[in-house]
Amino acid sequence: MEDLIDFPVSADWLDFYHERGLTPRSSGRYSPAERRLLEEIENLRADFIRLAEQQSKIMQMIYELLKQLNNKPLPKVQEEKQDYGSLLLEVSDD
């Protein structure tokens, strides 16, 4: 691309001309869309850090609970046995 702007201009005008394809140069500043994107990335990063800290706390709590369970005998739960064969016979008799 040929540089059609051969005179000094402010950073705002340089960005304006660059967006319209009149010059390959830009001011190097972020556009409003890029600034919004960077802000959103920072918000997501902060959310990620907060969630990672919460996960760490939850994992520590689970670890402590499991440690307590290992020191105590688990209560025995009596399992109910179901006769599925009789259920099949009841359905097929109809």
Phi, psi and omega in degrees: 000134179277140179277110181269357179254103183248029179224154181291135178223163178288167180299323179297313180292324179298317177295320178300312179294323179296318180297332181267002176081018181273343179210145177280348181279149172224169182285343183088357177278159177281143175285165177303321179294319178293322178295319177297319179297316178297321178295318179295321177298318178296320177297317179295322178297316179296319177298318180298315180297317179297316180293323178295321177294319178297318179298319179298317178296318180296317179297322177295319178296317179298318179300314180296319179295318178295323178296320178293320180295325179292336179273348181243144175289140179282141177292143180276133179251128180278126181276138175273131179264132181250134177267094183288335178298318179292328176294321179294321179295321180296321181288321184282345179288339183290000000 
